[in-house]
Amino acid sequence: MNRTPPSPGRLALILGSLSAFGPITTDLYLPALPAAAADLQASQASIQATLTACLIGLALGQVFVGPLSDSIGRRRPMIAGMALFILSSLLCAAAPSVYLLDGARLLQGLAGAAGIVLSLAIVRDLFHGADAARMIATLMAVGGVAPIVAPLAGAQLLRVMDWRGLFVVLAVLGVALLAVAALLVPETLPAADRRPAGWASVGAGFASLARDRRFVALTLAGGLAFAAMFAYISTSAFVFQSHYGYSESAFSVVFAVNAVGLLVTNLLAGRLVTRVPAGALVRLGLGGMVAGSVASLAALTADSPPFVIAALFVTVSSLGLVMPTVAALALEDHGSLAGTASAALGSARFVLGGVAALFAGIGGNPVVLGVAIVVCAAGAAAAFAFAKREPTAAR
């Protein structure tokens, strides 16, 4: 049955909630990482690998779901993904070892990928140019509430349940989001605009994107910028709780403050994108990330928690100017491949984020986190500089 698309504001609220699977599945669980490691008798690196497994799943799932949605439409893959997310969350709750938890988290990431990749594809189906950038920024701002609420909620829930209970909560949230997807998300890709099904068509779509050097550079810029933030996300619980002695509640407050900064800059990007060139916003955001990451490395080396918090705030907040504008620039030239292009953007973010998370956890030394953030931020800036030199692809 065809549905009339909701108003832009309501659509942003719906899609923002669905695209929040990434931060919901990672951030609610963050305050429980040390407790889960102790319960499963796992090392810091082993328990952080459960985050990496989830990220890998999020990346691979997008590679599959994005092209599939270009062939069969957006609604059916989204609803199927939400249903699988519920099942995988319950498997996480029952995992008896860190290795089985890795497998369940991989499946959870595969399932959660649907909401992320299809939200961007739906925006590209309905909006173009500055309108698309503004819509993506609003969507990310709505989804940005999750990193604020999730760790705070996780810390409070741990007062009345163990870490396994958090995954039961995720399953319940999955039920609610499944209802949202089934009842409120319209089909936005007409049958006449769909690509032929089959692996040959999928391969041709990804090959077309790979030949567009500007798209590849923008994908790397967005992916490395996200990786800098995820290096912080995956390691911050150990830095602040295990190294600096913060309680679970105190850590969740620090994490939420940084998330508020990201939310504010996402909203700011949405307001400025119609008045300021998108490239200028990206350069400003990447400049802030580079400066903040260098300051973070210096503060972590000096072992100064207040300066670490301030420097990380600058780094994370600056990302809000980068992600929506880079995504809009990359998707603008590939309307006929919106699902595939969205999958490439999303999978690159999570693959690079997973690698950065593994690197940042080496040896349990907080300074390694600073090095990882600097490398990712500098790489993102270099990739965007290359993208600006490449001509816009013909539509």
Buried (B, 14 or more C-beta within 10 A) or exposed (E): EEEEBBEBEEBBBBBBBBBBBBBBBBBBBBBBBBBBBEBBEBEBBBBBBBBBBBBBBBBBBBBBBBBBBBBBBBBEBBBBBBBBBBBBBBBBBEBEEBBBBBBBBBBBBBBBBBBBBBBBBBBBBBBBEBBBBBBBBBBBBBBBBBBBBBBBBBBEBBEEEEBBBBBBBBBEBBEEBBEBBEEBBBBBBEEEEBBEEEEEBBEBBBEBBEEBBBBBBBBBBBBBBBBBBBBBBBBBBBBBBBBBEBEBBBBBEBBBBBBBBBBBBBBBBBEBBEEBEBBEBBBBBBBBBBBBBBBBBBBBEEEBBEBBBBBBBBBBBBBBBBBBBBBBBBBBBBBBBBBBBBBBBBBBBBBBBBBBBBBBBBEBBBEBBBBBBBBBBBBBBBBBEBBBEBEEBEE
